[in-house]
């Protein structure tokens, strides 16, 4: 789906009406921009404000709107088609898609997804428009178009801002909080949000019955109610929410300590303002690419930490990229279990099969091998330092969109390599998981030959 959308985008962006007068868009730049839009990455090689006409901006909006829908709906359709071609059973396909084989998610049809995303975008539009108006002290009719553009970009975690950089909003904390909120929501994915909403609704009905007033909703957020909601969540949701909170906290603390306390990029701000920007940057690193920091200025340690956050990405079935939160959670838990010497592998009171651990580990390994290969290739076509190449490549793979400025400096071959990285980062995990997701419910037949086991020396 994404390659097809990218080709259509290239054709449309090459039309004369898509760019401003006396502006030439090369084929490579059109390819890069189109792939960046449909994969929801946000990396750019052209100044969006000074290159694309209104028609071009509308085309970009359409590309990352369809790309956002494709991150879930197109994923399901493609996997079903793969299943028809390869003979995979439905349970295998659901597992490859990141769905639980024993959960009924049939309500998540295409129309439900469209309504949900349009609802989120409408809410984002209202909040962004209000924020623009409050910053100017009056209702800003001229802010309608940028509010629409930014709302769609934020909900889809596309990271595009049409007037250039986000520096113009660096002191608008309300706007940054809105972007951060929708970035986090987008990184959870529709499945997790749907499961969270259903769990909350069940607890609300169970505890309050037919009461539907403000007091009732406040009581539904009591500690006991929250514990009950948590208990009813699926294992996927628990792993995603706990991993997301841990990474968000770790990223916030590192950016604050290194870039504020350590006289870095945030040292010119007040303590609370620096802490707030550390939080928003940590959330943006997960998928959206919105940023108010010049990433060519932080030290190597911060670049490596943010690279790690980008590499993990969001949840399965979300607009986020990376290796996914569930993969990170499973591998991290496996590591902790080995250190503790646990006999049974369990997370939140649920056992995890070795089959799922093997898939997570293989997925992680494939992603690392691909990422290192692209870093090696891109490092051969640029004179930039290695940490910038790693940062930029990880940003493209995880569809985050953070940049040290390297992307716009690359030649055509380097841009093509980054474009391939963005595309593989979006469809690669799908292909790997589909091929590796065997059916654990299938009866295993005993082999005719059983080889003797022998230990090897490790370490």
C-alpha positions in Angstrom: 0.0 0.0 0.0 2.7 2.5 1.0 4.8 2.0 -2.1 1.7 2.6 -4.3 0.8 5.7 -2.3 4.4 6.9 -2.6 4.4 6.5 -6.4 1.1 8.4 -6.7 2.5 11.1 -4.4 5.6 11.5 -6.6 3.5 12.0 -9.7 1.3 14.6 -8.0 4.2 16.5 -6.4 5.9 16.7 -9.8 3.0 18.5 -11.3 3.7 22.3 -11.9 0.7 23.3 -9.7 2.2 21.5 -6.7 5.1 23.9 -6.3 5.5 27.6 -6.2 6.5 29.6 -9.3 10.2 29.6 -10.3 10.7 26.6 -8.0 12.1 23.3 -9.4 11.5 20.0 -7.6 13.8 17.3 -8.7 12.6 13.7 -9.1 14.7 12.5 -6.2 13.4 15.3 -3.9 9.8 14.4 -4.9 10.4 10.7 -4.2 11.9 11.5 -0.8 9.1 13.9 0.2 6.4 11.5 -1.0 7.9 8.6 0.9 8.4 10.7 4.0 4.8 11.8 3.9 3.2 8.4 3.4 5.4 6.7 6.0 4.6 9.5 8.4 8.3 10.3 9.0 8.6 14.1 8.5 12.1 14.3 7.3 12.4 16.9 4.6 14.9 17.9 2.0 13.0 21.0 0.8 11.6 23.9 2.8 7.9 23.1 3.0 6.9 26.8 3.3 8.9 28.1 0.3 8.6 25.2 -2.1 5.1 23.8 -2.1 2.0 25.7 -3.2 -1.4 25.4 -1.5 -2.1 22.5 -3.9 1.2 20.8 -2.9 0.3 21.2 0.8 -3.1 19.7 0.2 -1.4 16.7 -1.6 0.9 16.3 1.4 -2.0 16.4 3.8 -3.7 13.7 1.7 -0.6 11.5 1.7 0.0 11.4 5.4 -3.8 11.1 6.0 -3.9 8.0 3.9 -0.6 6.9 5.4 -2.1 7.2 8.9 -5.1 5.1 7.9 -2.8 2.6 6.2 -0.8 2.2 9.3 -3.7 0.2 10.7 -6.4 -0.4 8.1 -4.1 -1.0 5.2 -1.9 -3.2 7.5 -4.9 -5.5 8.1 -5.8 -5.7 4.5 -2.3 -6.4 3.3 -1.8 -9.1 5.9 -5.0 -10.8 4.9 -3.9 -10.8 1.3 -0.5 -12.2 2.3 -2.4 -14.9 4.2 -4.4 -15.8 1.1 -1.2 -16.1 -0.9 0.9 -18.0 1.6 -1.8 -20.1 3.3 -1.3 -18.6 6.7 -4.1 -19.2 9.1 -6.1 -16.3 10.5 -4.6 -16.7 14.0 -1.1 -16.4 12.5 -2.1 -13.3 10.6 -3.6 -11.7 13.7 -0.4 -12.4 15.6 1.7 -10.9 12.9 -0.4 -7.8 12.9 0.1 -7.4 16.6 -3.4 -8.5 17.5 -4.2 -11.0 20.3 -5.5 -14.2 18.9 -8.0 -14.7 21.7 -9.4 -11.1 21.7 -12.4 -10.1 19.7 -11.5 -6.9 17.9 -14.0 -7.3 15.1 -15.5 -3.9 16.0 -12.4 -2.2 14.7 -13.6 -2.0 11.1 -12.4 0.5 8.6 -15.4 2.9 9.2 -14.7 2.8 13.0 -11.1 3.6 12.4 -12.0 6.5 10.0 -14.5 7.9 12.6 -12.0 7.6 15.4 -9.2 9.3 13.5 -11.4 12.1 12.2 -12.7 12.6 15.8 -9.2 12.9 17.1 -8.2 15.3 14.3 -11.3 17.5 15.0 -10.4 17.7 18.7 -6.8 18.5 17.8 -7.9 21.2 15.3 -10.1 22.9 18.0 -7.3 22.8 20.6 -4.7 24.1 18.2 -6.9 26.9 16.9 -7.7 28.0 20.4 -4.0 27.9 21.3 -3.2 30.1 18.2 -6.0 32.5 19.2 -5.0 32.7 22.9 -1.4 33.5 21.9 -2.6 36.4 19.8 -5.2 37.6 22.3 -8.0 37.3 19.8 -9.7 34.9 17.4 -7.4 34.3 14.4 -9.2 33.5 11.2 -5.9 33.2 9.5 -5.0 30.4 11.8 -7.7 28.1 10.4 -5.5 26.6 7.7 -2.4 26.0 9.8 -4.6 24.6 12.5 -6.1 22.1 10.0 -2.6 21.2 8.7 -1.1 20.8 12.1 -4.0 18.8 13.5 -3.8 16.2 10.8 0.0 16.1 11.0 -0.1 15.8 14.8 -2.7 13.0 15.0 -0.9 11.0 12.3 2.5 11.8 13.9 3.7 13.0 10.5 5.8 15.8 11.9 5.3 18.2 9.0 5.0 22.0 9.7 4.2 24.0 6.6 5.9 27.3 7.6 9.3 25.7 8.1 10.6 24.9 11.6 8.7 24.7 14.8 10.8 27.4 16.4 8.0 29.9 16.0 6.1 27.9 18.7 9.0 27.3 21.0 7.5 29.5 23.7 3.9 28.4 23.2 3.8 25.7 25.9 0.1 25.0 25.3 0.7 24.2 21.7 3.6 22.0 22.5 1.5 20.2 25.2 -1.2 19.6 22.5 1.4 18.1 20.1 2.8 16.0 22.9 -0.6 14.7 23.9 -1.5 13.5 20.4 1.9 12.1 19.8 1.5 9.9 22.9 -2.0 8.9 21.9 -0.8 8.1 18.4 2.0 5.9 19.7 -0.4 3.8 21.6 -2.4 2.7 18.6 -6.1 2.1 18.1 -6.1 -1.4 19.6 -4.7 -0.2 22.9 -6.9 2.8 23.0 -10.0 0.7 22.2 -9.0 -1.8 24.9 -8.5 1.0 27.4 -11.9 2.6 26.5 -13.7 -0.7 26.8 -12.1 -1.5 30.2 -13.0 1.9 31.5 -16.6 1.6 30.2 -17.0 -1.8 31.9 -15.7 -0.5 35.2 -17.9 2.6 34.9 -21.0 0.6 34.3 -20.1 -1.9 37.0 -19.5 0.7 39.7 -21.9 3.5 38.8 -24.8 1.8 37.0 -26.9 4.3 35.1 -25.5 7.4 36.9 -23.9 9.7 34.4 -23.0 13.0 36.1 -19.8 14.8 36.8 -19.5 13.3 40.3 -20.0 9.8 38.9 -17.1 10.3 36.4 -14.9 11.7 39.1 -15.5 8.7 41.3 -14.7 6.4 38.3 -11.1 7.7 38.5 -10.6 6.7 42.1 -7.6 4.5 42.9 -9.8 1.4 43.3 -11.4 2.0 40.0 -8.1 2.6 38.3 -6.8 -0.6 39.7 -9.8 -2.4 38.3 -9.4 -0.8 34.9 -5.7 -1.9 34.9 -6.7 -5.5 35.9 -9.1 -5.7 32.9 -6.6 -4.5 30.3 -5.1 -7.0 27.9 -1.5 -8.0 28.3 -0.6 -6.1 25.2 -2.0 -2.9 26.7 -0.2 -3.4 30.0 3.1 -3.9 28.3 2.6 -0.9 26.0 1.4 1.5 28.7 4.1 0.5 31.2 6.9 0.5 28.6 5.8 3.9 27.3 5.7 5.5 30.7 9.2 4.1 31.6 10.7 5.3 28.3 9.0 8.7 28.6 10.3 9.2 32.1 13.8 8.0 31.3 14.0 10.3 28.2 12.7 13.3 30.2 15.2 12.9 33.0 18.1 12.4 30.7 17.3 15.4 28.5 16.7 17.6 31.5 19.8 16.6 33.4 22.1 16.7 30.4 20.7 19.6 28.4 19.6 21.9 31.3 21.7 21.0 34.4 24.6 20.2 32.2 24.5 23.6 30.4 23.2 22.1 27.1 20.5 23.1 24.6 18.0 24.0 27.4 20.3 25.9 29.7 18.8 29.3 28.8 15.4 28.3 30.1 13.9 28.3 33.6 13.9 25.1 35.5 10.2 24.3 35.0 10.2 25.4 31.4 13.3 23.2 30.8 11.6 20.3 32.5 8.5 20.8 30.3 10.5 20.9 27.1 12.4 17.8 28.2 9.0 16.0 28.6 7.7 17.1 25.2 11.0 16.3 23.4 11.0 12.8 25.1 7.4 12.3 23.8 8.2 13.6 20.3 11.1 11.2 20.0 8.7 8.3 20.0 7.2 9.0 16.6 6.1 12.5 15.7 9.2 14.4 14.8 8.0 17.8 16.2 10.8 19.4 18.0 12.1 22.8 19.2 15.7 21.7 19.7 18.4 22.0 17.1 19.6 18.4 17.2 23.0 19.4 15.8 23.8 21.0 19.2 23.2 18.3 21.9 26.1 16.2 23.0 26.7 12.6 21.9 25.1 11.1 25.0 21.8 12.9 24.4 21.9 11.9 20.7 22.4 8.2 21.7 19.6 8.3 24.3 17.2 9.9 21.8 18.3 7.4 19.2 17.3 4.6 21.6 13.9 6.1 22.2 13.3 6.5 18.4 14.5 2.9 17.8 11.9 1.5 20.2 9.1 3.6 18.7 5.4 3.1 19.4 2.9 0.2 19.8 2.0 -2.4 17.1 -0.9 -1.1 14.9 -0.1 2.5 15.7 1.2 5.4 13.6 4.5 5.0 15.4 7.5 3.2 14.0 10.6 1.4 15.5 10.7 -2.1 16.8 7.5 -1.5 18.7 6.9 -1.3 22.5 5.8 -4.9 22.8 9.0 -6.2 21.3 11.0 -3.9 23.6 8.9 -5.0 26.6 9.3 -8.7 25.9 13.1 -8.6 25.3 13.6 -6.4 28.4 11.6 -8.7 30.5 13.5 -11.8 29.2 16.8 -10.1 30.1 15.5 -9.3 33.6 14.2 -12.9 34.0 17.6 -14.3 33.1 19.4 -12.1 35.6 16.9 -13.1 38.3 17.1 -16.8 37.4 13.3 -17.1 37.0 12.1 -20.5 36.0 8.8 -19.4 34.5 8.5 -16.5 32.1 5.6 -14.3 33.0 4.6 -10.6 32.7 1.8 -9.1 34.8 0.6 -12.5 35.9 0.5 -14.0 32.4 2.9 -16.5 31.0 4.8 -15.7 27.8 5.6 -18.5 25.4 9.2 -19.0 24.1 7.6 -18.7 20.6 6.7 -15.1 21.2 10.1 -14.3 22.7 11.8 -15.8 19.7 9.8 -13.7 17.4 10.6 -10.5 19.4 14.3 -11.4 19.5 14.5 -12.2 15.8 12.6 -9.0 14.9 15.0 -7.0 17.1 18.0 -8.7 15.4 16.7 -8.1 11.9 16.0 -4.4 12.7 19.5 -3.9 14.1 21.2 -5.6 11.1 19.2 -3.5 8.7 19.9 -0.3 10.6 23.7 -1.0 10.8 23.7 -1.8 7.1 22.1 1.5 6.2 24.4 3.4 8.6 27.4 1.8 6.9 26.1 2.7 3.4 25.1 6.3 4.2 28.4 6.9 6.0 30.1 6.2 2.7 28.4 9.1 0.9 28.8 11.8 3.5 31.5 13.4 5.6 29.3 13.8 8.6 30.4 12.3 11.9 29.2 8.8 12.8 26.7 9.8 15.6 24.9 12.1 13.2 24.6 9.3 10.6 23.3 6.9 13.3 20.9 9.5 14.6 19.5 10.4 11.1 19.2 6.7 10.0 17.4 5.7 13.2 15.1 8.7 12.8 14.2 7.5 9.2 13.8 3.9 10.2 11.6 4.7 13.2 9.7 7.4 11.1 10.4 9.9 13.8 11.7 12.7 11.7 14.3 14.3 14.0 17.3 15.6 12.1 20.8 17.0 12.8 20.6 18.7 9.4 22.3 15.8 7.6 19.3 14.9 5.4 19.2 18.1 3.5 23.0 17.9 2.9 23.0 14.4 1.4 23.4 13.9 -2.4 20.8 12.1 -4.4 22.2 8.6 -3.6 22.1 9.4 0.1 18.6 10.6 -0.1 17.5 7.4 -1.9 19.2 5.3 0.9 17.2 7.3 3.6 14.0 6.9 1.5 14.5 3.2 1.4 15.2 3.2 5.2 11.9 5.1 5.8 9.9 2.6 3.6 11.5 -0.5 5.2 10.9 1.0 8.6 7.2 1.2 7.8 6.6 -2.1 5.9 9.7 -4.1 7.0 8.4 -5.1 10.5 5.2 -6.2 8.8 7.0 -8.5 6.4 9.3 -9.9 9.1 6.6 -10.6 11.6 4.3 -12.2 9.0 7.1 -14.6 7.9 8.1 -15.4 11.4 4.7 -15.7 13.1 4.1 -19.4 13.0 1.0 -20.8 14.6 1.7 -21.8 18.3 -1.6 -23.6 18.5 -0.6 -26.0 15.7 0.1 -29.5 16.8 3.8 -30.2 16.5 4.8 -33.5 14.8 7.6 -35.4 16.3 10.7 -35.4 14.1 12.2 -38.7 12.9 15.7 -37.6 14.1 16.5 -36.1 17.4 20.0 -34.7 17.8 21.9 -34.9 21.1 22.3 -31.6 22.9 25.7 -30.2 23.9 26.6 -27.0 25.7 28.9 -24.4 24.2 31.3 -21.9 25.9 29.7 -18.4 26.2 31.3 -15.2 27.4 
